[in-house]
Amino acid sequence: MNRIWGFVAENSVLLVSGAAIALIWANIDYHSYHSVVDFVLWKNQFVGAAYGETGRVLSVHYLVNDILMAFFFGIAAKEVWEAMILKSGSLRGKKALTPLFATAGGMIGPVAVYLGIAAFLGSETYSAVANGWAIPTATDIAFSYLVGRVIYGAGHPAVRFLLLLAIADDAAGLIILAVFYPTGELALEWLLLSVGAAFAAYFFFNYLPKRLDAGDVSQPRATWVIKNLSFWPYAVAGALSWYGFQMSGIHPALGLLPVVAVIPHADRDFGFFAELEVHQPDLLNKIEHGLKIPIEFVLFLFGLMNAGVELSSIGTPTTLVLLGLLVGKPIGILFFGWIGAVPLRLGMPPHMRIVDLLVVGFIAAIGFTVSLFIATVAFEAGPVQDAAKMGALLSLGACVFAFIAGKMFRVERKEAV
């Protein structure tokens, strides 16, 4: 638990620091801020008809959002993957059903509030903001877990429930990004490169060595691959997969997902950045923990590159995002969680009350990281995007409502034993 606390604390502090610096910088000197964010590192001089007159450029913003954030989403995908397929995985079996129902409510509720109010405001407003419907569906897994632990204590079942909900929310968010927010005209045949690279890495550097070693307890071929090649086959496959996503029109930040699933992994899930994972010999856990510090820096850069909006940009999208998160998510989680627990008789974790679903809902309303990311792909750069980003940033205020709800409903902290 101490490792989990350290991980979310460090990530949250660096991410919030980057966002705070960006917010202050943009409001002091908006021009200089964007001159750094949009600074061109490299420009393709071989301009083809497919790229138009300007060609492709590598800006600082593109480097962070489309390349470096692929590592963040890769780690998120690793947690989802292990929770779903490994022995004792937190999203396997009946124990995950009520949190999954709550997750569905935590996505449907915000969408209904966001689009419902937008429609009420008129067709012109609706047309301008409708594409941002997914922004309030997100839950910042690290920051919400941090707040949940402060309110409930490390040993309360509501914290585990929140973590299951956040992981499932991340999984749904990855699907939403891939399906509803392509970066250009879809050319899905390029995904064959991603899938092929992942399959080749699995077949030649995982399955085949083990197959050839069948019956030989010393496992010479598999041992040689692990000792001499380490993560490099999967790094090459990851680069090819990222390029396949880039060319397919699906956001390249998701480009490492196919490869994560084929990296040798542990036989069981120990939980989100669990301390026991450090001692596991499997390559996937070694990669995750090796990337811990670099990803902290990536999240700092992400906050710095994306949170620089002027306070004057607060507008209708800000209100819609906030209401979607602060109203739609708690109500959706409470209602759907109640349906799963009571009418469908799936039950609640021991010592967790129905009213705790509302408190968890307010904690999960902290959209921040993923909400901010979706805002950057949902809208073109400009006033609407800036206003939506402001809503994602202000969703940090959900922790205040969570603390108030915790006091009102007399949450009893339970520390880990």
MIRO-331724 format. One record per residue (C-alpha): residue in three letters; x, y, z. Coordinates in Angstrom, 3 decimals. Each point is the difference from the previous one (the first is absolute). Layout:
N
NODE	ALA	X	Y	Z;
...
//
This chain:
417
NODE	MET	0.000	0.000	0.000;
NODE	ASN	2.856	2.385	0.688;
NODE	ARG	1.205	-0.515	-3.567;
NODE	ILE	-3.461	0.803	-1.361;
NODE	TRP	-0.162	3.115	2.151;
NODE	GLY	3.414	1.103	-1.184;
NODE	PHE	-0.845	-0.635	-3.653;
NODE	VAL	-3.270	1.938	-0.088;
NODE	ALA	1.392	2.787	2.182;
NODE	GLU	3.055	0.523	-2.191;
NODE	ASN	-1.996	-0.153	-3.235;
NODE	SER	-2.682	2.340	1.315;
NODE	VAL	2.482	2.528	1.373;
NODE	LEU	1.986	0.164	-3.241;
NODE	LEU	-3.095	0.082	-2.200;
NODE	VAL	-1.670	2.708	2.081;
NODE	SER	3.284	1.951	0.110;
NODE	GLY	0.282	-0.072	-3.782;
NODE	ALA	-3.624	1.078	-0.379;
NODE	ALA	0.402	2.812	2.548;
NODE	ILE	3.127	1.335	-1.715;
NODE	ALA	-1.781	-0.101	-3.365;
NODE	LEU	-3.061	1.799	1.367;
NODE	ILE	2.074	2.767	1.579;
NODE	TRP	2.285	0.323	-3.023;
NODE	ALA	-2.870	0.218	-2.494;
NODE	ASN	-1.736	2.694	2.020;
NODE	ILE	3.184	2.046	0.334;
NODE	ASP	1.235	-0.348	-3.577;
NODE	TYR	-2.281	-2.058	-2.235;
NODE	HIS	2.126	0.608	-3.104;
NODE	SER	3.276	-1.240	1.493;
NODE	TYR	-1.755	-3.056	1.454;
NODE	HIS	-1.339	-1.061	-3.383;
NODE	SER	3.255	0.815	-1.734;
NODE	VAL	1.533	-2.771	2.140;
NODE	VAL	-2.939	-2.428	-0.260;
NODE	ASP	-0.204	0.358	-3.778;
NODE	PHE	3.752	0.186	-0.564;
NODE	VAL	0.928	-2.115	-3.049;
NODE	LEU	2.760	-2.496	0.731;
NODE	TRP	0.037	-1.573	-3.459;
NODE	LYS	-1.825	0.537	-3.272;
NODE	ASN	-0.388	-2.503	-2.795;
NODE	GLN	1.658	1.537	-3.051;
NODE	PHE	-1.218	-2.740	-2.342;
NODE	VAL	-3.540	1.218	-0.356;
NODE	GLY	-2.328	-2.414	-1.730;
NODE	ALA	-3.480	0.507	-1.347;
NODE	ALA	-1.436	-2.008	2.893;
NODE	TYR	1.352	2.514	2.516;
NODE	GLY	-1.064	3.176	-1.751;
NODE	GLU	2.203	3.065	-0.348;
NODE	THR	1.368	0.165	3.532;
NODE	GLY	1.135	-3.604	0.432;
NODE	ARG	0.385	-1.627	3.387;
NODE	VAL	1.543	1.886	2.896;
NODE	LEU	1.275	-1.178	3.356;
NODE	SER	-0.904	2.644	2.549;
NODE	VAL	0.638	-0.105	3.736;
NODE	HIS	-3.739	-0.488	0.550;
NODE	TYR	-0.100	-2.939	-2.440;
NODE	LEU	3.079	-1.554	1.623;
NODE	VAL	-1.677	0.000	3.402;
NODE	ASN	-3.628	-0.782	-0.892;
NODE	ASP	0.458	-2.466	-2.846;
NODE	ILE	3.336	-1.664	0.757;
NODE	LEU	0.946	0.232	3.671;
NODE	MET	-3.570	-0.454	1.290;
NODE	ALA	-0.023	-3.381	-1.757;
NODE	PHE	2.074	-1.274	2.945;
NODE	PHE	-2.581	1.279	2.498;
NODE	PHE	-2.859	-1.688	-1.852;
NODE	GLY	2.131	-3.123	-0.360;
NODE	ILE	0.361	-0.242	3.787;
NODE	ALA	-3.731	0.649	0.432;
NODE	ALA	-0.683	-2.786	-2.497;
NODE	LYS	2.360	-2.316	1.912;
NODE	GLU	-2.035	0.454	3.176;
NODE	VAL	-3.271	-0.598	-1.854;
NODE	TRP	1.400	-3.035	-1.817;
NODE	GLU	1.283	-1.667	3.165;
NODE	ALA	-3.178	0.789	1.911;
NODE	MET	-2.058	-1.701	-2.710;
NODE	ILE	1.974	-3.138	-0.879;
NODE	LEU	2.272	-0.990	2.882;
NODE	LYS	-0.776	-2.233	2.942;
NODE	SER	-1.557	2.065	2.806;
NODE	GLY	-0.337	2.926	-2.431;
NODE	SER	-2.185	2.722	1.480;
NODE	LEU	-2.310	0.124	-3.039;
NODE	ARG	-0.591	-3.755	-0.133;
NODE	GLY	-3.011	-1.809	1.374;
NODE	LYS	-3.059	1.119	1.924;
NODE	LYS	1.957	2.312	2.303;
NODE	ALA	0.471	2.435	-2.881;
NODE	LEU	-3.612	0.127	-1.174;
NODE	THR	-1.320	2.695	2.342;
NODE	PRO	2.989	2.304	-0.675;
NODE	LEU	-0.518	-0.621	-3.731;
NODE	PHE	-3.665	0.988	0.287;
NODE	ALA	1.092	3.105	1.897;
NODE	THR	2.564	0.745	-2.717;
NODE	ALA	-2.716	-0.155	-2.655;
NODE	GLY	-2.058	2.474	1.999;
NODE	GLY	3.059	2.179	0.477;
NODE	MET	0.243	0.330	-3.782;
NODE	ILE	-3.659	0.104	-1.019;
NODE	GLY	-0.898	2.591	2.664;
NODE	PRO	2.583	2.612	-1.084;
NODE	VAL	-0.843	-0.447	-3.689;
NODE	ALA	-3.726	0.431	0.722;
NODE	VAL	0.584	3.163	2.043;
NODE	TYR	2.505	1.480	-2.466;
NODE	LEU	-2.072	-0.600	-3.139;
NODE	GLY	-3.329	0.630	1.724;
NODE	ILE	0.964	3.473	1.200;
NODE	ALA	1.709	0.761	-3.329;
NODE	ALA	-3.214	-0.905	-1.843;
NODE	PHE	-2.018	2.165	2.410;
NODE	LEU	2.249	2.968	-0.829;
NODE	GLY	-0.916	-0.228	-3.668;
NODE	SER	1.100	-1.600	-3.240;
NODE	GLU	2.816	2.481	-0.610;
NODE	THR	1.597	-0.695	3.378;
NODE	TYR	-0.601	-3.732	-0.364;
NODE	SER	1.746	-0.098	-3.373;
NODE	ALA	2.991	1.915	1.360;
NODE	VAL	0.586	-2.168	3.077;
NODE	ALA	-1.545	-3.420	-0.755;
NODE	ASN	3.299	-1.609	-0.995;
NODE	GLY	1.273	0.460	3.552;
NODE	TRP	-2.547	-2.431	1.477;
NODE	ALA	2.746	-2.424	1.122;
NODE	ILE	2.001	2.571	1.984;
NODE	PRO	-1.994	-0.418	3.257;
NODE	THR	-0.025	-3.809	-0.212;
NODE	ALA	3.635	-0.245	1.125;
NODE	THR	1.373	-0.691	3.466;
NODE	ASP	3.545	0.954	0.960;
NODE	ILE	1.119	-3.330	1.456;
NODE	ALA	3.020	1.296	1.930;
NODE	PHE	-1.522	3.152	1.462;
NODE	SER	-3.358	-1.599	0.862;
NODE	TYR	1.775	-2.880	1.713;
NODE	LEU	2.018	2.489	2.031;
NODE	VAL	-3.159	1.825	1.145;
NODE	GLY	-1.816	-3.278	0.654;
NODE	ARG	2.768	-1.164	2.272;
NODE	VAL	-0.037	3.273	1.959;
NODE	ILE	-3.781	-0.180	0.516;
NODE	TYR	-0.408	-3.719	0.658;
NODE	GLY	3.411	-1.146	1.173;
NODE	ALA	2.127	-2.627	-1.721;
NODE	GLY	-1.915	-3.002	1.366;
NODE	HIS	-3.586	0.971	-0.843;
NODE	PRO	-1.732	-2.132	-2.665;
NODE	ALA	-1.288	3.168	-1.676;
NODE	VAL	3.597	0.793	-1.040;
NODE	ARG	0.307	-3.335	-1.797;
NODE	PHE	-3.443	0.554	-1.543;
NODE	LEU	1.141	3.422	-1.221;
NODE	LEU	3.148	-1.487	-1.488;
NODE	LEU	-1.982	-2.666	-1.878;
NODE	LEU	-2.348	2.680	-1.301;
NODE	ALA	2.886	2.237	-1.105;
NODE	ILE	1.791	-2.854	-1.799;
NODE	ALA	-3.200	-0.985	-1.825;
NODE	ASP	-0.593	3.679	-0.797;
NODE	ASP	3.483	0.195	-1.510;
NODE	ALA	-0.720	-3.065	-2.134;
NODE	ALA	-3.205	1.569	-1.305;
NODE	GLY	1.833	3.288	-0.552;
NODE	LEU	2.606	-1.702	-2.172;
NODE	ILE	-2.782	-1.500	-2.133;
NODE	ILE	-1.747	3.376	-0.290;
NODE	LEU	3.209	1.699	-1.111;
NODE	ALA	0.664	-2.661	-2.629;
NODE	VAL	-3.546	-0.172	-1.394;
NODE	PHE	-1.401	3.527	0.295;
NODE	TYR	3.055	2.257	-0.265;
NODE	PRO	2.105	-0.980	-2.996;
NODE	THR	2.781	2.444	-0.842;
NODE	GLY	-0.724	0.044	-3.711;
NODE	GLU	-1.598	-1.934	-2.794;
NODE	LEU	-0.148	-3.632	1.047;
NODE	ALA	2.295	-2.435	-1.789;
NODE	LEU	-0.558	-3.050	2.175;
NODE	GLU	2.143	-2.241	-2.205;
NODE	TRP	2.986	1.555	1.772;
NODE	LEU	-1.121	-1.740	3.189;
NODE	LEU	1.211	-3.206	-1.631;
NODE	LEU	3.500	1.355	0.581;
NODE	SER	-0.772	0.498	3.707;
NODE	VAL	-1.598	-3.411	0.416;
NODE	GLY	2.685	-1.694	-2.126;
NODE	ALA	2.835	1.593	2.000;
NODE	ALA	-1.582	-1.093	3.273;
NODE	PHE	-0.620	-3.536	-1.282;
NODE	ALA	3.549	-0.312	-1.378;
NODE	ALA	1.492	1.113	3.322;
NODE	TYR	-2.145	-2.513	1.866;
NODE	PHE	0.617	-2.888	-2.399;
NODE	PHE	3.758	0.335	-0.509;
NODE	PHE	1.063	1.239	3.425;
NODE	ASN	-2.564	-1.549	2.352;
NODE	TYR	-1.921	-2.970	-1.388;
NODE	LEU	2.633	-1.566	-2.298;
NODE	PRO	2.896	-0.122	2.509;
NODE	LYS	-2.292	-1.617	2.575;
NODE	ARG	-1.286	-2.433	-2.601;
NODE	LEU	3.515	-1.018	-1.037;
NODE	ASP	0.934	-0.426	3.672;
NODE	ALA	-2.940	-2.326	0.691;
NODE	GLY	1.212	-2.856	2.188;
NODE	ASP	3.305	1.686	0.839;
NODE	VAL	-0.126	1.252	3.584;
NODE	SER	3.005	2.285	-0.558;
NODE	GLN	-1.957	2.006	-2.630;
NODE	PRO	3.178	1.071	-1.886;
NODE	ARG	-1.643	1.843	-2.904;
NODE	ALA	-2.544	1.917	2.071;
NODE	THR	2.730	0.897	2.505;
NODE	TRP	2.293	1.239	-2.776;
NODE	VAL	-2.765	2.211	-1.432;
NODE	ILE	-0.780	1.521	3.392;
NODE	LYS	3.653	0.501	0.932;
NODE	ASN	1.327	1.348	-3.289;
NODE	LEU	-2.966	1.686	-1.675;
NODE	SER	-1.983	1.157	3.037;
NODE	PHE	-2.647	2.573	-0.984;
NODE	TRP	1.501	0.959	-3.383;
NODE	PRO	-2.236	-2.202	-2.221;
NODE	TYR	-3.033	1.564	1.656;
NODE	ALA	1.469	3.498	-0.308;
NODE	VAL	0.386	-0.512	-3.755;
NODE	ALA	-3.512	-1.459	-0.204;
NODE	GLY	-1.276	2.980	2.017;
NODE	ALA	1.587	2.485	-2.415;
NODE	LEU	-1.555	-1.796	-2.986;
NODE	SER	-3.366	-0.224	1.761;
NODE	TRP	0.107	3.720	0.841;
NODE	TYR	0.698	0.788	-3.661;
NODE	GLY	-2.887	-2.243	-1.059;
NODE	PHE	-2.379	1.925	2.279;
NODE	GLN	1.369	3.309	-1.268;
NODE	MET	-0.610	-0.951	-3.619;
NODE	SER	-3.381	-1.616	0.716;
NODE	GLY	-1.509	3.235	1.294;
NODE	ILE	-0.500	-1.342	3.541;
NODE	HIS	1.710	2.088	2.653;
NODE	PRO	3.640	-1.170	0.133;
NODE	ALA	0.131	0.445	3.782;
NODE	LEU	-1.837	-3.342	0.075;
NODE	GLY	2.610	-1.606	-2.246;
NODE	LEU	1.649	-2.187	2.648;
NODE	LEU	-3.202	-1.784	1.033;
NODE	PRO	0.316	-3.035	-2.337;
NODE	VAL	3.579	-0.639	1.163;
NODE	VAL	-0.778	0.219	3.722;
NODE	ALA	-2.198	-3.084	-0.309;
NODE	VAL	2.819	-2.190	-1.379;
NODE	ILE	2.824	0.893	2.397;
NODE	PRO	0.751	-2.864	2.424;
NODE	HIS	-1.931	0.682	3.192;
NODE	ALA	-0.536	-1.387	3.477;
NODE	ASP	-2.458	-2.811	0.728;
NODE	ARG	-2.095	2.131	2.325;
NODE	ASP	-0.972	3.608	0.557;
NODE	PHE	1.461	1.628	3.113;
NODE	GLY	-1.829	3.303	-0.436;
NODE	PHE	0.792	3.533	-1.144;
NODE	PHE	3.783	0.482	0.335;
NODE	ALA	-0.024	-2.562	2.805;
NODE	GLU	3.220	-0.344	1.974;
NODE	LEU	0.148	-3.738	-0.728;
NODE	GLU	0.307	0.741	-3.722;
NODE	VAL	3.524	1.297	0.530;
NODE	HIS	1.113	-3.514	0.857;
NODE	GLN	-1.668	-1.627	-2.997;
NODE	PRO	2.360	-1.237	-2.726;
NODE	ASP	-2.452	0.533	-2.852;
NODE	LEU	0.962	2.531	-2.647;
NODE	LEU	-3.251	1.979	0.077;
NODE	ASN	0.363	0.948	3.664;
NODE	LYS	3.682	0.830	-0.504;
NODE	ILE	-0.907	2.340	-2.861;
NODE	GLU	-2.781	1.657	1.994;
NODE	HIS	2.159	0.718	3.008;
NODE	GLY	2.923	1.032	-2.199;
NODE	LEU	-2.251	2.614	-1.619;
NODE	LYS	-1.312	1.351	3.304;
NODE	ILE	2.254	3.068	0.242;
NODE	PRO	-0.058	0.822	-3.756;
NODE	ILE	-3.811	-0.105	0.033;
NODE	GLU	-0.091	2.378	2.970;
NODE	PHE	1.998	2.453	-2.128;
NODE	VAL	-2.251	-0.648	-3.018;
NODE	LEU	-3.074	0.876	2.100;
NODE	PHE	1.711	3.198	1.124;
NODE	LEU	0.612	0.896	-3.640;
NODE	PHE	-3.570	-0.944	-0.890;
NODE	GLY	-1.362	2.395	2.614;
NODE	LEU	2.416	2.682	-1.181;
NODE	MET	-0.879	-0.414	-3.688;
NODE	ASN	-3.783	-0.213	0.385;
NODE	ALA	-1.187	1.981	3.008;
NODE	GLY	1.063	3.436	-1.235;
NODE	VAL	-3.381	1.664	-0.464;
NODE	GLU	-0.988	3.536	0.855;
NODE	LEU	-2.443	0.416	2.869;
NODE	SER	-2.138	2.118	-2.305;
NODE	SER	-0.614	-3.121	-2.107;
NODE	ILE	-2.560	-1.322	2.487;
NODE	GLY	-3.228	-0.501	-1.927;
NODE	THR	-2.843	-2.360	-0.787;
NODE	PRO	2.232	-3.053	-0.609;
NODE	THR	1.562	0.588	3.437;
NODE	THR	-3.424	-0.146	1.620;
NODE	LEU	-1.052	-3.063	-1.982;
NODE	VAL	3.152	-1.939	0.877;
NODE	LEU	-0.257	0.910	3.678;
NODE	LEU	-3.689	-0.848	0.266;
NODE	GLY	0.584	-3.247	-1.854;
NODE	LEU	2.679	-0.942	2.523;
NODE	LEU	-1.412	1.485	3.215;
NODE	VAL	-3.649	-0.940	-0.597;
NODE	GLY	-0.163	-2.713	-2.643;
NODE	LYS	2.805	-2.196	1.307;
NODE	PRO	-1.028	-0.241	3.695;
NODE	ILE	-3.666	-0.530	-0.877;
NODE	GLY	0.857	-2.523	-2.719;
NODE	ILE	2.329	-1.973	2.277;
NODE	LEU	-2.543	0.027	2.843;
NODE	PHE	-2.943	-1.067	-2.193;
NODE	PHE	1.715	-2.674	-2.057;
NODE	GLY	1.971	-1.264	2.989;
NODE	TRP	-3.264	-0.343	1.939;
NODE	ILE	-1.559	-1.901	-2.913;
NODE	GLY	2.893	-2.446	-0.013;
NODE	ALA	0.137	-0.400	3.766;
NODE	VAL	-3.715	-0.161	0.903;
NODE	PRO	-2.447	-0.900	-2.821;
NODE	LEU	2.540	-2.258	-1.740;
NODE	ARG	1.244	-1.302	3.372;
NODE	LEU	3.669	0.263	-0.862;
NODE	GLY	0.654	1.491	3.397;
NODE	MET	2.482	2.489	1.403;
NODE	PRO	3.431	-0.642	1.516;
NODE	PRO	-0.163	-0.732	3.750;
NODE	HIS	-0.191	3.166	2.156;
NODE	MET	-0.827	2.162	-3.024;
NODE	ARG	-3.394	1.747	-0.013;
NODE	ILE	-2.152	1.088	-2.931;
NODE	VAL	0.524	3.618	1.036;
NODE	ASP	3.736	-0.529	-0.470;
NODE	LEU	-0.731	-0.218	-3.729;
NODE	LEU	-0.850	3.710	0.038;
NODE	VAL	3.259	0.881	1.773;
NODE	VAL	1.933	-2.179	-2.450;
NODE	GLY	-1.889	1.742	-2.811;
NODE	PHE	1.253	3.410	1.094;
NODE	ILE	3.552	-1.318	0.267;
NODE	ALA	-0.259	-1.544	-3.480;
NODE	ALA	-1.197	3.382	-1.316;
NODE	ILE	3.628	1.139	-0.034;
NODE	GLY	0.517	-0.271	-3.753;
NODE	PHE	3.199	2.027	-0.327;
NODE	THR	2.643	-1.979	-1.977;
NODE	VAL	-2.154	-2.025	-2.391;
NODE	SER	-2.697	2.689	-0.220;
NODE	LEU	2.693	2.496	-0.946;
NODE	PHE	1.362	-2.413	-2.588;
NODE	ILE	-3.432	-0.629	-1.553;
NODE	ALA	-0.652	3.751	-0.140;
NODE	THR	3.123	0.450	-2.131;
NODE	VAL	-1.223	-2.536	-2.568;
NODE	ALA	-3.733	0.790	0.158;
NODE	PHE	0.362	3.630	-1.114;
NODE	GLU	2.296	1.969	-2.246;
NODE	ALA	2.298	2.444	1.772;
NODE	GLY	-1.958	3.109	0.878;
NODE	PRO	-2.556	1.424	2.435;
NODE	VAL	-2.199	-3.118	0.206;
NODE	GLN	2.959	-2.268	0.716;
NODE	ASP	1.393	2.431	2.581;
NODE	ALA	-3.364	0.210	1.757;
NODE	ALA	-0.312	-3.789	0.058;
NODE	LYS	3.555	-0.305	1.366;
NODE	MET	-0.914	2.409	2.759;
NODE	GLY	-2.857	-2.314	0.968;
NODE	ALA	2.426	-2.931	0.188;
NODE	LEU	2.387	2.034	2.175;
NODE	LEU	-2.739	1.235	2.314;
NODE	SER	-1.211	-3.577	0.492;
NODE	LEU	2.719	-0.215	2.655;
NODE	GLY	-2.566	1.846	2.103;
NODE	ALA	-1.999	-3.231	0.152;
NODE	CYS	2.242	-1.039	2.894;
NODE	VAL	-1.615	2.779	2.094;
NODE	PHE	-3.470	-1.466	-0.650;
NODE	ALA	1.373	-3.463	0.772;
NODE	PHE	1.339	1.151	3.386;
NODE	ILE	-3.317	1.724	0.795;
NODE	ALA	-1.977	-3.136	-0.958;
NODE	GLY	2.369	-2.120	2.103;
NODE	LYS	-0.712	2.172	3.029;
NODE	MET	-3.761	0.113	-0.642;
NODE	PHE	-0.303	-3.769	-0.293;
NODE	ARG	2.387	-0.647	2.881;
NODE	VAL	2.613	-1.982	-1.840;
NODE	GLU	2.118	-1.970	2.439;
NODE	ARG	3.634	-0.268	-1.031;
NODE	LYS	1.505	-3.441	0.009;
NODE	GLU	3.756	-0.317	-0.163;
NODE	ALA	1.783	-2.997	-1.453;
NODE	VAL	1.099	-2.641	2.470;
//
